[in-house]
Each structure stands twice: as C-alpha cells, then as structure tokens.
Amino acid sequence: MMQLFKRLWVEEDGQGLVEYTLIVVLVALVFWVAIKNTNIGSELASGWSKVGNCVGDPNACSSTS
C-alpha cells in the first residue's frame, strides 16, 4: 500500500489535464461573472426566434427583421 502512495506522489502523468481543466473552469467563471447582469440571454433567444420564423416562412422575413 505504501508503494502505491509513493508512486502516486512521484508520478505527474495527469498533471497537465488537471491544469487545463482548471484554466477552462477559470475562464468560464470569468465569462459568467462578466455577463450575468446583462440581457444577452434574452437577446440571443429573440434572435434565434427570428431565425426560426424566417426559416419557417421566408416570405415573412425582410433584411431588417
């Protein structure tokens, strides 16, 4: 059992994966904090709704809608 703990303490095979995971989590957290008080979510939903309506009925769309 002690041999296993010594090997786990010395080996660094998974270190890169852990570091990249922490970087991705940090970037996601910063992005979330930056946009949490904006209305970007409702604007995106409105935009996709317009796209869906234009795909469903191209005659009802104009270049400004």
Order of alpha helices (4+ residues) and beta strands (2+ residues): alpha-alpha-alpha
